[in-house]
């Protein structure tokens, strides 16, 4: 693969220290951790897991807001020979429960503020996982991680059997069209090769300080952390996005580049105090998860003299597929070109490659592509064919090889960088006694990229308000997945065979009023 030597994720930190020596690695609030501190804590976590009986190949969930302990835990889990299962802490307890059961996790590493949700999620699980809490904990149902870590001997490291590059390093559960999340298996080769290829697209060899504001529990957060080790860079970690704190970090640490989602670009653009900070070090932003409106991109460049580049990826590709290399001219609407070691094709329904400029399904091949879904042969066979990953995204390429994502299959909604599948919400709403039928779509939103809009046909003679149904949704799924608006209509538009015509519903705006298009 283009000269990239594959290594194990568990070795990244050791390689980093060997190559770059000790340096300030993580900045978090008023705390600073060196790469040697990270190694110490990672080994302590690995030894702690081993003492609890965690064996090679066991799954360990990490579920907490961005903090240094997330990075320490990732390295610690791999050093114990176990498999990382990153989980967004914003998920509802019922959703976390499903992932714990599906992965058969032996342990959960969390923080004190998320502990109540984790305890709720394991209530009905017979073979309960160990719950390790990073913050201070006096709960009898959980283990105070710091106390367990302190039991490790100085410089103690766990002994594990030999891992190979094809062994699973991560299982990332992502929403499925059936309403049940699928566990994407990512091997050491998948993650290492993708991080190395992403780094190779940057011709600037300088070690930098970047900002970690995207969720580290997301596959892109994993790649960002792996790139840090390879490049010898540092990171300012934020548990949540705050424009002014990000501005201050750019000024303090002379940050040249970091990754965002469109909602963050919008927030920074419209923040009233942006002019109070020296942002002259900032050269570019990388934006992903959803298309950034061109008007926002142009306004951001005009205000900050900073270009925002779109990229494309998906969990099954570890995640980066395409992006902009240094010095590569920007093209409106394009997500750049495939990164090193990644091949793409645009095919029709008969798997024939379509001509340049024509739209078809994007398929991907490379060392970054998942070997499949955890204990789900049916879904694996559906998306992996003859070594190619069928992304389900409709795309085209131009004469120069630039890639354009035209549409997303299966009506995926991306709100503020998070994937939302309408069917999950439709099934939930349909279970309400007042709902006869429902359909959920995404509508454009300048700030969040998309918002969730639900159409509901009420059962006769039953009164229910929009707010009642929104609260009902928020009681069962994560708030960020719940509909922002609900529109009551007499009937859903259908075609001749009874299929709901969501294209008609998209003629409504976010407030549920007919648009002028």
SULFEN-V434734 format. One record per backbone hydrogen bond with DSSP energy under -0.5 kcal/mol. CO is the residue of the C=O (numbers start at 1). NH is the residue of the N-H. E is the energy in kcal/mol with one decimal. If there is no record, write none. Layout:
[[CO	NH	E] [CO	NH	E]]
This chain:
[[1	4	-2.8] [3	5	-0.5] [4	6	-0.5] [8	11	-1.5] [9	12	-1.3] [11	15	-2.5] [12	16	-2.3] [13	17	-2.2] [14	18	-2.4] [15	19	-2.2] [16	20	-2.7] [17	21	-2.0] [23	35	-1.7] [25	235	-2.1] [26	33	-2.6] [27	237	-2.7] [28	31	-2.4] [31	28	-2.7] [33	25	-2.2] [33	26	-2.6] [34	38	-2.0] [35	39	-1.9] [36	40	-2.3] [37	41	-2.6] [38	42	-2.5] [39	43	-2.4] [40	44	-2.1] [41	45	-2.4] [42	46	-2.4] [43	47	-2.6] [44	48	-2.3] [45	49	-2.4] [46	50	-2.0] [47	51	-2.1] [48	52	-1.1] [49	54	-2.4] [50	53	-1.5] [55	58	-2.3] [58	83	-3.2] [59	106	-2.5] [59	107	-0.9] [60	85	-2.3] [61	109	-2.9] [62	87	-2.4] [63	111	-0.6] [67	70	-1.5] [67	71	-0.8] [68	72	-2.3] [69	73	-2.6] [70	74	-2.3] [71	75	-1.9] [72	76	-2.6] [73	77	-3.1] [74	78	-1.9] [75	79	-2.0] [76	80	-1.2] [77	82	-2.1] [78	81	-1.3] [81	57	-2.4] [83	60	-2.6] [84	171	-2.7] [85	62	-1.9] [86	173	-0.5] [88	91	-1.5] [92	96	-2.1] [93	97	-2.5] [94	98	-1.7] [95	99	-1.7] [96	100	-2.5] [97	101	-2.4] [98	102	-3.1] [99	103	-2.4] [100	104	-1.1] [100	105	-1.6] [106	130	-2.4] [107	61	-2.5] [108	110	-0.6] [108	132	-3.4] [109	63	-2.7] [110	134	-2.9] [111	114	-0.9] [111	115	-1.2] [114	117	-0.7] [114	118	-1.9] [115	119	-2.9] [116	120	-1.9] [117	121	-2.0] [118	122	-1.3] [120	123	-0.9] [122	125	-1.5] [124	126	-0.6] [126	128	-1.5] [130	108	-2.7] [130	132	-0.6] [131	143	-3.1] [132	110	-3.0] [133	145	-2.3] [133	146	-0.5] [139	142	-1.6] [143	133	-2.9] [143	145	-0.8] [144	148	-1.7] [145	149	-2.7] [146	150	-2.1] [148	151	-1.1] [149	152	-1.9] [153	156	-2.1] [158	160	-0.6] [164	167	-1.7] [165	189	-2.8] [167	188	-1.7] [169	84	-2.5] [170	186	-3.0] [171	173	-0.6] [172	174	-0.5] [172	184	-3.0] [174	182	-3.0] [176	179	-1.6] [179	181	-0.5] [182	174	-2.7] [182	184	-0.9] [183	185	-0.6] [183	374	-3.4] [184	172	-2.6] [185	372	-0.5] [186	169	-2.8] [186	170	-2.3] [187	191	-2.2] [188	192	-2.7] [189	193	-2.5] [190	194	-1.7] [191	195	-2.2] [192	196	-2.6] [193	197	-2.4] [194	198	-2.3] [195	199	-2.2] [196	200	-1.9] [197	201	-0.9] [198	201	-0.6] [199	202	-1.8] [201	203	-0.6] [201	326	-1.8] [203	205	-0.7] [208	210	-0.5] [208	234	-2.5] [210	236	-2.4] [211	213	-0.8] [211	259	-0.6] [212	238	-2.3] [215	218	-1.5] [215	221	-0.6] [218	222	-1.6] [219	223	-1.9] [220	224	-2.5] [221	225	-2.0] [222	226	-2.1] [223	227	-2.5] [224	228	-1.6] [225	229	-1.4] [226	230	-1.8] [227	231	-2.6] [228	232	-1.8] [228	233	-1.7] [234	210	-2.6] [235	27	-2.6] [235	237	-0.7] [236	212	-3.0] [239	66	-0.6] [242	246	-2.3] [243	247	-2.6] [244	248	-2.3] [245	249	-2.0] [246	250	-2.3] [247	251	-2.2] [248	252	-2.7] [249	253	-2.7] [250	254	-0.9] [250	255	-1.0] [256	283	-2.5] [256	284	-1.6] [258	286	-1.9] [260	288	-1.6] [261	264	-1.6] [261	265	-1.3] [262	266	-2.4] [263	267	-1.9] [264	268	-2.4] [265	269	-2.4] [266	270	-1.7] [268	271	-0.9] [271	274	-1.2] [273	276	-1.7] [274	277	-1.5] [277	279	-1.0] [279	282	-1.4] [283	307	-1.0] [284	258	-0.7] [285	287	-0.6] [285	309	-2.8] [286	260	-3.0] [287	311	-1.8] [288	262	-0.5] [291	293	-0.5] [293	296	-0.6] [293	297	-2.0] [294	298	-2.7] [295	299	-2.0] [296	300	-2.3] [297	301	-2.3] [298	302	-2.3] [299	303	-2.2] [300	304	-2.8] [301	305	-2.0] [307	285	-2.0] [307	309	-0.6] [309	287	-3.3] [312	321	-2.7] [312	322	-2.1] [314	317	-2.6] [314	319	-0.7] [315	318	-1.8] [316	370	-2.8] [319	314	-1.8] [321	339	-2.2] [322	312	-2.0] [323	325	-0.5] [323	337	-2.4] [325	328	-2.0] [331	334	-2.2] [336	403	-3.1] [337	323	-2.3] [339	342	-1.9] [341	367	-0.5] [343	365	-2.4] [345	347	-0.5] [345	363	-2.7] [346	354	-2.7] [347	361	-2.8] [348	351	-2.0] [352	348	-2.3] [355	358	-2.1] [360	395	-3.1] [361	347	-2.5] [362	391	-2.0] [363	345	-2.1] [364	389	-3.4] [365	343	-3.1] [366	369	-1.6] [372	185	-2.3] [373	376	-1.4] [376	380	-2.0] [377	381	-2.6] [378	382	-1.3] [379	383	-1.7] [380	384	-2.1] [383	385	-0.6] [383	390	-3.3] [385	388	-2.0] [388	385	-2.4] [388	390	-0.6] [389	364	-2.1] [389	391	-0.9] [392	409	-1.6] [393	362	-2.9] [394	406	-2.4] [394	407	-1.6] [395	360	-2.3] [396	404	-2.8] [397	357	-2.1] [398	401	-1.7] [402	398	-1.8] [403	335	-2.6] [404	396	-2.1] [404	406	-0.7] [407	394	-2.0] [408	411	-0.8] [409	412	-1.1] [413	415	-0.6] [413	420	-3.4] [414	416	-0.6] [415	418	-1.9] [418	415	-2.3] [420	413	-3.0] [420	422	-0.6] [421	424	-1.1] [421	425	-0.9] [422	426	-2.8] [423	427	-2.8] [424	428	-1.4] [425	429	-3.0] [426	430	-2.4] [427	431	-0.8] [428	431	-0.8] [429	432	-1.7] [432	435	-1.7] [434	436	-0.5] [434	459	-2.5] [437	457	-3.0] [439	455	-3.2] [441	453	-2.6] [443	451	-2.5] [445	449	-2.0] [448	416	-3.6] [448	450	-1.3] [449	445	-1.6] [451	443	-2.4] [451	453	-0.6] [452	484	-2.4] [452	485	-1.4] [453	441	-2.6] [454	487	-3.1] [455	439	-2.0] [456	458	-0.6] [456	489	-2.2] [457	436	-3.0] [457	437	-1.3] [459	462	-1.3] [465	469	-1.8] [466	470	-2.1] [467	471	-2.6] [468	472	-1.9] [469	473	-2.3] [470	474	-2.4] [471	475	-1.2] [473	476	-1.7] [473	477	-2.5] [478	481	-1.5] [478	482	-0.9] [479	482	-0.8] [485	454	-2.2] [486	488	-0.5] [487	456	-2.8] [487	489	-0.5] [493	501	-2.7] [495	498	-1.9] [499	495	-2.1] [500	502	-1.2] [501	504	-0.9] [501	505	-1.2] [502	506	-1.7] [504	507	-1.6] [505	508	-1.8] [507	515	-4.1] [509	512	-2.4] [513	509	-3.0]]
